Amino acid sequence: MNDEPSPVKRTCRFIAFYSYKGGVGRTLALVNTARALMLRGKHVVVMDLDLGAPGLHHFPVFWPKGGKAQCPRLKGFVEYLDTCHHQGPPESLESFIHPCRGKPQDKGRAWIMPAGLHGEAHYLEILNDMSWERFYREEDGFRIIENLRGHIMAEFQPDYVLMDAQPGLSETGVIATHQLADVVVLIFNLNQQNLEGAKRIHDSLCHLPSPPLILLVASPIPIVPVEQGTPFSKKMDWIREHLAKAENAQMPLLIPYQATLAFEDRILIDDHGDPFLSDQAYRRLVTAIQKTVLVDADIFLDRAACCWREGRLAEAEQILAQGLRHNPDHPQLLNRLACLRLASDLIQREGLASAMEDLQRALQLTPGDYDLE
Amino acid sequence: MNNHLLEIHATGLRHALADHDQQSVREHRDWLTGAVAAALLDQDVKAMQALRAALVELIPLADKYISSGAGERWRALGEVLQSCADTYKPLEQRRLAEPSRLSGLILRRIAKESGITPSVLAARLNKKRSHISNELNALEKEGLIYRLSEGRNIYLYISGTGRGVLASFLPVRSLDDTGTEKYLPREYPHVDPERLRHASPDLSGLVYPVA
């Protein structure tokens, strides 16, 4: 008999952060999302696919562990493609994806796949030589990218892979949004050129055989009147009509304009010292992502608890079972499901009122307070 | 190389070996050794082939008449000549064309953009023009590139030799019977077959779906 536990297969989701135009805070949204997820105990891989103007390396929290206190230059996506082209897929990704130093309070881990050794002659040479059309048509490009996706999941077992997609109608942008992504966070300002570009990508994504889910984020938005008939309201009407397939087309997320961010790259999730800066918008974005991808145990626990409190036990059981399919090793999901099944038996024997009282008590318990054995 | 002289010394050595004339053996052997060295240094393929032909005849005689292993040494020398003559890619040319060297990157860029100017080339590689001028001189000296001037402008082109050397650095691609390049099949162990099934059948269409 084999006593070794079988490897746990967690569901991983690939999230592409895309904007048609630059300067709308796409990278900041990604960085804040990554930080919030790390603080919530999630394992995250961030990929810098903005090959023309990479930016993730500007944030020290994503620098590799034990490195020098300066901006490092590391191999990444471009060198990975070059290796695949000349030698085939590598056995390990450790040369291209690097563990991040993070922060002491992080409960989850993070890794970064930089764009590559940008600025160096060899990096530019690879990009100059790259024919994406040939890459896909003749050189197994689709399989190479799919293999990278599977390899990241196998080697790092992350909960989320966040991709900073190249803006505009670029090939690498399309790789992130049209091939790799399960969810595309479509970020735009409310001027017409941004909205037209967002519509173009939205329509293109909807024509894919397996389209990703789309989350709309308007950013950065100044504080303006929002009543019916105002310019803001008209823009929202336009979005509801033209970006209708998005998950939150009825009410896109808003990231307010904050003047300080025009001068420096600050991660608001980590910035607790400034009372005038709020990270609430980014926290809402993270929650929206978690609710959209629907794989995180937290979301299933919350939903099950709602049903439980309202006495809809069968529905709660279904939600917990669904959560366990994505998180087979999650102790809280297991405990809640076991409690629920015990309680169902109890209700049949003792009556509903007594069982509900016990259930309410069970909801207050934390996993360490009781033992399933 | 003077083929007449080669004939004289090769024949002279043959006779000297048969006659056990050690003095003549040394004289002819020294001349031939010097000729081999000169051919290798000059990368003179024709001289290498001529010397190789002469050595093929001399090696059995050396085996028969000299007991100190001279035949073995000449055999090794013949193989060196053969291999250098066969590759047609002198070592310095290959060294300059290495993909990891700046000169190799320059050579590839010139091959891609025929007629590129040094300023544009420097910009493409994110280097200063002064930084690449030495590399251009070295490439030109080895016959891998050439420059054409038009007024004050200089345009860079890859030579036939340069293309030949670059062709020897194509480990992934191979030439099929029709002479066109093809991509060798690879293993992709982490691909999820389920995702491939749902992928767009027109893979190239993925790249420009928004155009």
Contacts between the chains, C-beta under 8 A, distances in Angstrom:
chain1	res1	chain2	res2	distance
A	84	B	186	7.9
A	85	B	172	6.2
A	86	B	171	6.1
A	86	B	172	5.4
A	87	B	171	7.8
A	87	B	172	7.8
A	88	B	186	4.5
A	88	B	187	7.0
A	89	B	186	6.9
A	89	B	187	7.5
A	89	B	188	6.2
A	89	B	189	7.6
A	89	B	190	7.6
A	119	B	126	6.0
A	120	B	126	7.1
A	121	B	102	6.3
A	121	B	105	5.4
A	121	B	125	4.2
A	121	B	126	5.7
A	121	B	127	6.2
A	122	B	100	7.7
A	122	B	105	6.4
A	124	B	124	6.5
A	124	B	125	6.2
A	124	B	126	5.6
A	125	B	105	4.9
A	125	B	108	6.7
A	125	B	109	6.7
A	125	B	124	8.0
A	125	B	125	6.8
A	128	B	109	7.0
A	128	B	112	7.2
A	128	B	124	6.1
A	129	B	108	7.2
A	129	B	112	6.6
A	132	B	207	5.2
A	133	B	204	6.3
A	133	B	207	5.7
A	133	B	208	7.6
A	136	B	203	5.1
A	136	B	204	5.0
A	136	B	206	6.3
A	136	B	207	5.3
A	137	B	203	7.0
A	137	B	204	4.4
A	138	B	182	7.9
A	138	B	183	5.5
A	139	B	183	5.0
A	140	B	183	6.8
A	140	B	185	8.0
A	140	B	186	6.2
A	140	B	188	7.4
A	141	B	203	7.3
A	142	B	199	6.6
A	142	B	203	4.6
A	142	B	206	6.9
A	143	B	186	7.9
A	143	B	188	4.7
A	143	B	191	5.6
A	143	B	196	7.7
A	144	B	188	7.1
A	146	B	188	7.1
A	146	B	190	7.8
A	146	B	191	4.6
A	146	B	192	6.8
A	146	B	195	6.1
A	146	B	196	6.7
A	146	B	199	7.9
A	147	B	188	4.0
A	147	B	189	7.3
A	147	B	190	4.8
A	147	B	191	5.0
A	148	B	190	7.7
A	149	B	190	7.5
A	149	B	192	7.7
A	149	B	195	7.9
A	150	B	189	8.0
A	150	B	190	3.1
A	150	B	191	5.7
A	150	B	192	5.5
A	151	B	190	4.2
A	153	B	190	7.7
A	154	B	190	5.7
A	169	B	210	5.2
A	169	B	211	6.8
A	171	B	207	5.4
A	174	B	206	6.7
A	174	B	207	6.1
A	174	B	208	7.7
A	174	B	209	6.8
A	174	B	210	7.0
A	178	B	206	5.7
A	178	B	209	6.2
A	179	B	199	7.9
A	179	B	206	6.1
A	200	B	210	5.8
A	201	B	210	6.4
A	204	B	209	5.1
A	204	B	210	4.3
A	207	B	209	7.0
A	208	B	200	6.8
A	208	B	209	7.5
A	209	B	198	5.9
A	209	B	199	7.1
A	209	B	200	5.6
A	210	B	198	4.7
A	210	B	199	7.8
